[in-house]
């Protein structure tokens, strides 16, 4: 019988915050992938007294086969288009297709950003340590790392509570450091490693992001489960 490693996403965030404590003095930025990554990132950002923002990534699907990802658009202060060049050459989308899809996905990113944070612009990451947080590893993380790297952060860290070992190894090449608390084998899926893995609602994302703005200028505190 599989025994869950974490009570919930907040518990996972507390534990990640302990592992990330060395970053307290470097003034990092915490970027969480919505929606499930936000409760995890909230606890990390709180412990590090760091700004917390959402990192929105939208897939660009192949013509007529949207489930096949040609790449993605990564939200940031300077949004980035990340393409799988080999797949683009194989699919050969019609002229102008990728450009039109990029604009469409940028519009959707902006709509979602308005929903979560209103008119506040994304935090600029150039020259700052950036910690990307999710509750597990999804299909968009690789594109997110590649897109953020182009914005020249001082250091790019991926922090996740749990993931399969082979995925951790693959993604470690796309960042300066990868912090993962557990790589259980067999892995199965992310959900069973949490006792409570209920869906994170938009309202919770909005509330946590608003609360996080209250501490980003105060001294870091030591994380402790409450």
Secondary structure as the mmCIF struct_conf table of DSSP 4:
data_model
#
loop_
_struct_conf.conf_type_id
_struct_conf.id
_struct_conf.beg_label_comp_id
_struct_conf.beg_label_asym_id
_struct_conf.beg_label_seq_id
_struct_conf.end_label_comp_id
_struct_conf.end_label_asym_id
_struct_conf.end_label_seq_id
HELX_LH_PP_P HELX_LH_PP_P1 UNK A 2 UNK A 4
BEND BEND1 UNK A 5 UNK A 5
STRN STRN1 UNK A 6 UNK A 6
BEND BEND2 UNK A 7 UNK A 8
HELX_RH_AL_P HELX_RH_AL_P1 UNK A 9 UNK A 19
TURN_TY1_P TURN_TY1_P1 UNK A 20 UNK A 20
HELX_RH_3T_P HELX_RH_3T_P1 UNK A 21 UNK A 26
TURN_TY1_P TURN_TY1_P2 UNK A 27 UNK A 27
STRN STRN2 UNK A 29 UNK A 32
TURN_TY1_P TURN_TY1_P3 UNK A 34 UNK A 35
HELX_RH_AL_P HELX_RH_AL_P2 UNK A 36 UNK A 48
TURN_TY1_P TURN_TY1_P4 UNK A 49 UNK A 49
STRN STRN3 UNK A 51 UNK A 54
STRN STRN4 UNK A 57 UNK A 62
TURN_TY1_P TURN_TY1_P5 UNK A 63 UNK A 64
STRN STRN5 UNK A 65 UNK A 74
BEND BEND3 UNK A 76 UNK A 76
TURN_TY1_P TURN_TY1_P6 UNK A 77 UNK A 78
STRN STRN6 UNK A 80 UNK A 83
HELX_RH_AL_P HELX_RH_AL_P3 UNK A 85 UNK A 91
HELX_LH_PP_P HELX_LH_PP_P2 UNK A 93 UNK A 94
TURN_TY1_P TURN_TY1_P7 UNK A 95 UNK A 96
HELX_RH_AL_P HELX_RH_AL_P4 UNK A 97 UNK A 117
TURN_TY1_P TURN_TY1_P8 UNK A 118 UNK A 119
HELX_LH_PP_P HELX_LH_PP_P3 UNK A 120 UNK A 124
TURN_TY1_P TURN_TY1_P9 UNK A 126 UNK A 127
BEND BEND4 UNK A 128 UNK A 128
STRN STRN7 UNK A 129 UNK A 134
BEND BEND5 UNK A 135 UNK A 136
TURN_TY1_P TURN_TY1_P10 UNK A 139 UNK A 140
HELX_RH_AL_P HELX_RH_AL_P5 UNK A 141 UNK A 149
TURN_TY1_P TURN_TY1_P11 UNK A 150 UNK A 151
BEND BEND6 UNK A 154 UNK A 154
STRN STRN8 UNK A 155 UNK A 162
HELX_RH_AL_P HELX_RH_AL_P6 UNK A 165 UNK A 171
HELX_RH_3T_P HELX_RH_3T_P2 UNK A 172 UNK A 174
BEND BEND7 UNK A 175 UNK A 176
STRN STRN9 UNK A 177 UNK A 182
BEND BEND8 UNK A 185 UNK A 186
BEND BEND9 UNK A 190 UNK A 190
HELX_RH_3T_P HELX_RH_3T_P3 UNK A 191 UNK A 193
STRN STRN10 UNK A 194 UNK A 194
BEND BEND10 UNK A 195 UNK A 195
HELX_LH_PP_P HELX_LH_PP_P4 UNK A 198 UNK A 201
HELX_RH_AL_P HELX_RH_AL_P7 UNK A 202 UNK A 212
TURN_TY1_P TURN_TY1_P12 UNK A 213 UNK A 217
BEND BEND11 UNK A 218 UNK A 218
HELX_LH_PP_P HELX_LH_PP_P5 UNK A 219 UNK A 220
#
